[in-house]
């Protein structure tokens, strides 16, 4: 799989997408409203995925607790979140827009170079962490992670593996799993999707054989018996998911978490950044958010201020190294 070549036609549409969304943003934020009166949260993927779910959860809590006057979520899918990141980087000085981000988006931006990087926008907070799962249709011949890996090693191209966009968390985890199993990244038959809902539909229709995703995105289908989970990427079995073995238990030496956080446009004042931090802190501190996080299997990972800046800088360095190691 030649990832940079695969991304080229996708990135070619960035200008068109940004032009289309630019008119909307000009009207939405041109009034000079503060983040307390009007806040736009961008999710860089289609509805149904982790970024979208996080954005809409914050929207609900902020509305219910009158933390912000008006909160809206805008989906700008494409290219592993880099279309949304590019849009945000062009909104210099806009103080009432934030973007849900994560390690996958940072890596996608590195794969797509030259282009926008996470260092081109303003870090606000790290917010949550979760672990990914490997899931298959209920009637899959793979009963365990060991079954899947053995078949994958025997004939990599016979197994369609689905997950988020190239460079995103699911793709990176699938790539690490391939390497740990003795395969190369190029041997994978990886099918990227722009949202968790798209992956789910493909699993249920058997368009893909194996999916990498967050547990919450497939929980209903697992509980009703249409999908099964083979493994989870945590170091230890997780509370409430005790029957799901870890990758390492199954002989795959991979542990990886999926964190989410928020960034703002470049050129905002420190006061504006602090206000955005305060809004997200107030949402975080509500009992409603605690319950939402528990339902979605999100671990609390709040990091703010200078610590958040350092965290994003370190994640950027890690992404550069990871892209090189994986040959992406």
Secondary structure, DSSP 8 states (H G I E B T S, - for coil): --HHHHHHHHHTTHHHHHHHHHHHHHHHHTT---TTTEEEEEESS-TTSHHHHHHHHHHHHHHHTTSSSEEEEEE---GGGHHHHHHHHTSTT--SEEEEEEHHHHHHHHHT-SS--GGGSEEEEEEEEEEEEEEEETT-S--SHHHHHHHHHH-GGGSEEEEESTTSHHHHHHHHHHHHTT--GGG-EEEEESSHHHHHHHHHTTSSSEEEEEGGGGHHHHHTTSEEEEEE-SSS--TT-TTS-BTGGGT-----EEEEEEEE-TT--HHHHHHHHHHHHHHHTSHHHHHHHHHTT-EEEEE-HHHHHHHHHHHHHHHHHHHHHTT-
